[in-house]
Amino acid sequence: MSDETKNSVLFIEHDHVSEAGPIWEQFSKRGFEITRFHIVDEANFNKPNVSVVWPDLLSFDVVVVMGAPWGAWEDERIGNWLLPELKLMKEVHNAGVPILGICFGGQLMARVLGGSVGRSTKAEVGWYEIDSDDESLIPKGPWFQYHWDRWVNPPNAVEIARTDLSPQAFVMGRTLGLQFHPEIDPYVLDLWLEMEGGCAEVEGEGLVVEELRKETRVQEPESNKRAYDLVDQFLDRIAGAPVQLVS
């Protein structure tokens, strides 16, 4: 595939450590030109209410909405860009542009499509196996979890996977929302842990940071493969599904 015929994928990165590891790799292998759009830089990490000039989201063939350290329900804290992002992503969904939402991105898309998002009763942090109704699309894992919030599925979405605590994946039209993090690898994990308060968050959930790093190194070969397969399934099955409009 030549550069002239490459498809394009936009990664919406809400913070300065939203690197996509094996997800980037597989999109690149599939011939996609990757564009990264950053919203909140490191200097504004504790004050995410920044001004945003959005690109033309409808000019991309796929949009991937990444995670964030804030909640997809925190309208006042996030301020300037959350409500506009909700509106824009509804337009993207209704235009039939395939969307992959990861963690905050999955929660955001649940809200966009008529569900809701709020604080969970407890966190899920670390490597978890999940219950899946379609293991060819979403295998049981283990997948990496790093969240304190959870969504309620949109009314017309099909839930694909879950844990006892929260939904883990849904499909609606050409949108796939994920609660877990298929992009995690040791490098990405270190970026998160090196953020302000990152290690304290993990330790506050009763985990030992070095043990989590070690487990992530052990999981990396198979978790990368699961991530590659997930991108393939998304592109081959979800991206060409019938468009399912929301009002």
C-alpha positions as CSV (number, residue, x, y, z in Angstrom):
1,M,0.0,0.0,0.0
2,S,1.5,3.3,-1.0
3,D,1.3,6.5,1.0
4,E,-1.2,7.9,-1.4
5,T,-3.7,5.1,-0.6
6,K,-3.2,4.9,3.1
7,N,-6.1,5.1,5.4
8,S,-5.9,7.5,8.3
9,V,-6.6,7.0,12.0
10,L,-6.8,9.8,14.6
11,F,-5.8,9.0,18.2
12,I,-7.4,11.5,20.6
13,E,-4.9,11.6,23.5
14,H,-6.5,13.5,26.4
15,D,-3.3,13.6,28.5
16,H,0.5,13.5,28.0
17,V,1.0,9.8,28.6
18,S,-1.7,8.2,26.4
19,E,0.7,6.2,24.2
20,A,-0.9,3.3,22.4
21,G,1.9,0.8,22.2
22,P,0.7,-2.4,20.4
23,I,-2.5,-0.6,19.2
24,W,-0.3,1.8,17.2
25,E,1.8,-1.0,15.9
26,Q,-1.2,-3.0,14.5
27,F,-2.8,0.1,12.9
28,S,0.5,0.8,11.2
29,K,0.8,-2.8,10.1
30,R,-2.6,-2.5,8.6
31,G,-1.5,0.4,6.5
32,F,-2.9,3.3,8.5
33,E,-1.3,6.7,8.7
34,I,-1.4,7.7,12.4
35,T,-2.2,11.2,13.6
36,R,-2.0,12.1,17.3
37,F,-4.1,14.9,18.7
38,H,-3.1,15.9,22.3
39,I,-5.5,17.9,24.5
40,V,-3.9,18.4,28.0
41,D,-0.2,18.8,28.2
42,E,1.9,17.9,31.2
43,A,2.0,21.4,32.5
44,N,-1.8,21.5,32.8
45,F,-2.2,18.0,34.3
46,N,-3.8,19.3,37.4
47,K,-5.9,21.9,35.6
48,P,-7.3,20.1,32.5
49,N,-9.7,22.9,31.6
50,V,-7.7,24.0,28.6
51,S,-8.8,25.6,25.3
52,V,-9.0,23.2,22.4
53,V,-9.1,23.7,18.7
54,W,-10.4,20.5,17.3
55,P,-9.3,19.0,14.0
56,D,-11.8,17.9,11.4
57,L,-12.7,14.5,12.9
58,L,-14.8,13.5,9.9
59,S,-11.7,13.7,7.6
60,F,-10.3,10.5,9.2
61,D,-11.1,6.9,8.4
62,V,-11.0,5.8,12.0
63,V,-11.0,7.6,15.3
64,V,-9.5,6.1,18.5
65,V,-10.5,7.8,21.8
66,M,-7.9,7.1,24.4
67,G,-7.9,7.0,28.2
68,A,-7.6,9.9,30.7
69,P,-6.9,10.4,34.4
70,W,-10.2,12.3,34.7
71,G,-13.8,11.0,34.6
72,A,-15.9,11.1,31.5
73,W,-18.6,12.5,33.9
74,E,-16.6,15.4,35.3
75,D,-18.0,18.2,33.3
76,E,-17.0,21.0,35.6
77,R,-13.5,19.8,36.3
78,I,-12.7,19.2,32.6
79,G,-14.5,22.2,31.5
80,N,-13.9,23.5,28.0
81,W,-13.4,20.4,26.0
82,L,-15.5,17.5,27.4
83,L,-19.0,18.6,26.2
84,P,-17.6,19.6,22.8
85,E,-15.9,16.2,22.5
86,L,-19.2,14.5,23.3
87,K,-21.0,16.4,20.6
88,L,-18.2,15.9,18.0
89,M,-18.0,12.1,18.7
90,K,-21.8,11.8,18.2
91,E,-21.3,13.4,14.8
92,V,-18.4,11.0,14.0
93,H,-20.5,8.0,15.1
94,N,-23.5,9.1,13.1
95,A,-21.3,9.7,10.0
96,G,-20.3,6.0,10.1
97,V,-16.7,6.7,11.0
98,P,-15.5,3.6,13.0
99,I,-14.6,4.5,16.6
100,L,-12.6,2.6,19.1
101,G,-13.0,3.9,22.7
102,I,-10.5,2.8,25.4
103,C,-11.2,3.2,29.1
104,F,-12.2,7.0,29.4
105,G,-12.8,6.7,25.6
106,G,-15.1,3.8,26.1
107,Q,-16.9,5.6,28.9
108,L,-17.2,8.7,26.8
109,M,-18.7,6.8,23.9
110,A,-21.2,5.1,26.3
111,R,-22.3,8.6,27.3
112,V,-22.4,9.8,23.7
113,L,-24.6,7.0,22.7
114,G,-27.2,7.3,25.5
115,G,-25.7,5.5,28.4
116,S,-24.2,7.1,31.5
117,V,-20.9,7.2,33.4
118,G,-20.2,7.6,37.1
119,R,-17.9,6.7,39.9
120,S,-17.6,3.0,40.6
121,T,-18.0,1.4,44.0
122,K,-14.4,0.4,43.8
123,A,-11.4,0.4,41.5
124,E,-10.2,-2.3,39.1
125,V,-6.4,-2.0,38.8
126,G,-4.1,-4.7,37.5
127,W,-4.5,-7.8,35.3
128,Y,-8.1,-9.3,35.1
129,E,-9.8,-12.0,33.2
130,I,-13.2,-11.0,32.0
131,D,-16.4,-12.7,31.0
132,S,-17.0,-12.5,27.2
133,D,-19.9,-13.5,25.0
134,D,-17.8,-13.4,21.9
135,E,-14.2,-14.5,22.5
136,S,-13.3,-14.2,18.9
137,L,-13.9,-10.4,19.3
138,I,-13.0,-9.9,22.9
139,P,-11.1,-12.8,24.5
140,K,-11.1,-13.3,28.2
141,G,-7.6,-11.9,28.6
142,P,-6.2,-11.3,31.0
143,W,-6.5,-7.6,30.2
144,F,-5.0,-4.6,32.1
145,Q,-7.5,-2.5,34.1
146,Y,-6.9,0.9,35.5
147,H,-10.1,2.7,36.4
148,W,-12.2,4.0,39.2
149,D,-15.3,4.8,37.1
150,R,-17.8,2.7,35.1
151,W,-20.4,3.1,32.5
152,V,-24.0,2.0,32.1
153,N,-24.5,0.6,28.6
154,P,-26.3,2.7,25.9
155,P,-29.9,1.4,25.4
156,N,-29.3,0.0,21.9
157,A,-25.7,-1.3,22.5
158,V,-24.8,-4.9,22.6
159,E,-22.7,-5.7,25.7
160,I,-19.9,-8.1,24.7
161,A,-17.9,-8.5,28.0
162,R,-18.0,-7.7,31.6
163,T,-16.5,-8.3,35.1
164,D,-18.6,-8.6,38.3
165,L,-18.0,-4.9,38.8
166,S,-18.5,-3.3,35.4
167,P,-19.2,-3.7,31.7
168,Q,-16.0,-4.2,29.8
169,A,-17.0,-4.0,26.1
170,F,-19.9,-3.0,24.0
171,V,-20.7,-2.6,20.3
172,M,-23.1,-0.2,18.7
173,G,-22.9,0.2,15.0
174,R,-19.3,1.0,14.1
175,T,-18.3,1.9,17.6
176,L,-16.5,-0.5,20.0
177,G,-16.2,0.7,23.6
178,L,-13.6,-0.9,25.9
179,Q,-13.1,-0.5,29.6
180,F,-9.8,-2.3,29.8
181,H,-6.5,-1.2,28.3
182,P,-5.3,-3.3,25.3
183,E,-2.5,-0.7,24.7
184,I,-0.6,-1.5,28.0
185,D,3.0,-2.7,27.8
186,P,5.8,-2.2,30.3
187,Y,6.8,1.2,28.8
188,V,3.2,2.6,28.9
189,L,2.8,1.3,32.4
190,D,5.9,3.1,33.5
191,L,4.6,6.3,32.0
192,W,1.5,6.1,34.1
193,L,3.3,5.2,37.3
194,E,5.7,8.1,36.8
195,M,2.8,10.5,36.7
196,E,2.2,12.6,39.8
197,G,0.5,10.3,42.3
198,G,0.7,7.3,39.9
199,C,2.5,4.9,42.3
200,A,0.4,6.1,45.3
201,E,-2.8,5.3,43.4
202,V,-1.7,1.8,42.7
203,E,-0.4,1.2,46.2
204,G,-3.7,2.6,47.6
205,E,-5.5,-0.3,45.9
206,G,-3.3,-2.8,47.8
207,L,-0.9,-3.6,44.9
208,V,2.9,-3.6,45.0
209,V,4.2,-1.5,42.2
210,E,7.3,-3.6,41.4
211,E,5.1,-6.8,41.3
212,L,2.7,-5.1,38.9
213,R,5.7,-4.1,36.7
214,K,7.0,-7.7,36.8
215,E,3.6,-9.2,35.9
216,T,3.2,-6.8,33.0
217,R,6.6,-7.9,31.6
218,V,5.5,-11.5,31.9
219,Q,2.1,-10.7,30.2
220,E,3.6,-8.6,27.4
221,P,4.1,-11.1,24.6
222,E,0.5,-12.6,24.9
223,S,-1.1,-9.3,25.8
224,N,0.5,-7.7,22.7
225,K,-0.9,-10.5,20.5
226,R,-4.3,-10.0,22.0
227,A,-4.1,-6.3,21.2
228,Y,-3.1,-7.0,17.6
229,D,-5.9,-9.4,17.2
230,L,-8.4,-6.9,18.7
231,V,-7.4,-4.2,16.2
232,D,-7.9,-6.7,13.4
233,Q,-11.3,-7.8,14.7
234,F,-12.3,-4.2,15.1
235,L,-11.2,-3.3,11.5
236,D,-12.5,-6.5,9.9
237,R,-15.9,-6.8,11.7
238,I,-16.9,-3.6,13.5
239,A,-15.6,-1.0,11.1
240,G,-17.8,-2.3,8.3
241,A,-21.0,-2.9,10.3
242,P,-24.2,-1.1,9.5
243,V,-24.4,2.4,10.8
244,Q,-26.6,2.7,13.9
245,L,-27.7,6.3,14.4
246,V,-28.3,8.1,17.7
247,S,-30.4,11.2,18.1
